[in-house]
Every structure is written in C-alpha cells, then in structure tokens.
Amino acid sequence: MQKVFHTRQFMAGNSPAVRIPVSMAFPKQTKLVVIREGNRIIVEPEVTSLASLPAQFAALRPLHTGERLEFVEAERA
C-alpha cells in the first residue's frame, strides 16, 4: 500500500525543505540519499556495501588500543 502526503516546499535557512509526517519518517540518524529523476525527488536510506568497510574500520581506529587480550583456555573435563 502506497502512502501519499501533500506538502509544500519552504526555505530552511538557505536550503529548500519539506516536512514529512512522523509515520513516513525513517529512524533517527538514518543516512539518506536524495536522487533527482526528472520532476521526481527520491529520498531513500543509504545502502551500505563492502566498499564502505575500509572507511568504517578507519573510523574505529581511535577506539582501538592496540592491545590484544590473552586467551585463557578453559580446562576440559
């Protein structure tokens, strides 16, 4: 089922903007991609791929201490 909502464009600072109802919104902090196809503007969640993996690892680098925890093997019965 397709939901339809009518709105108007307005200015938010120097940028054109539109309001969407909460029922149509993506979860907070969702990265979005905006695509223009002729007279249509499509907003969709960004799809992550393996190509983004190196950037994700680089973002984690400041959190890595460089130390490795020692593995302690449990005694088997």
C-alpha positions in Angstrom: 0.0 0.0 0.0 1.4 3.4 -1.0 1.0 6.3 1.4 0.5 9.8 -0.1 1.1 13.0 1.7 0.8 16.5 0.2 3.1 19.3 1.3 4.8 22.4 0.0 8.4 23.3 -0.3 9.7 26.0 2.1 13.1 27.6 2.9 15.0 26.4 5.9 17.9 28.9 6.0 19.3 28.9 2.5 18.1 25.4 1.7 14.7 24.3 0.2 13.0 21.8 2.6 9.8 19.8 3.0 8.1 18.4 6.1 7.1 14.8 6.2 4.8 13.2 8.8 6.3 11.1 11.6 4.5 8.0 10.2 6.6 8.3 7.0 9.9 9.2 8.6 13.0 7.0 8.7 14.5 6.1 12.1 16.7 8.9 13.6 20.3 9.1 12.4 19.5 7.2 9.2 21.8 8.3 6.4 19.7 9.2 3.4 20.4 9.5 -0.3 18.5 12.1 -2.4 18.1 11.3 -6.1 16.6 13.6 -8.7 14.9 11.9 -11.7 13.3 14.5 -13.9 10.5 16.0 -11.9 10.8 13.5 -9.1 12.9 13.7 -6.0 13.5 10.3 -4.3 14.7 10.0 -0.7 15.9 6.6 0.4 18.2 5.1 3.0 21.8 4.8 2.1 22.8 1.2 1.2 26.0 0.1 2.8 28.2 -2.2 0.9 31.6 -3.8 1.4 33.2 -0.9 -0.4 32.5 1.2 2.7 34.2 -1.2 5.0 37.7 0.4 5.0 36.1 3.8 6.0 34.2 2.1 8.8 37.4 0.5 10.1 39.3 3.8 9.9 36.5 5.4 11.9 37.1 2.8 14.6 40.9 3.3 14.7 40.8 5.9 17.5 38.9 3.5 19.8 41.5 0.6 19.3 44.2 0.4 22.0 46.5 -1.9 20.0 46.5 -4.4 22.8 45.2 -7.9 22.4 43.6 -9.7 25.3 45.2 -13.0 26.2 43.1 -16.1 25.6 42.7 -18.3 28.6 41.7 -21.9 27.7 39.2 -23.5 30.0 40.1 -26.9 31.4 38.2 -29.7 29.8 36.7 -32.5 32.0 
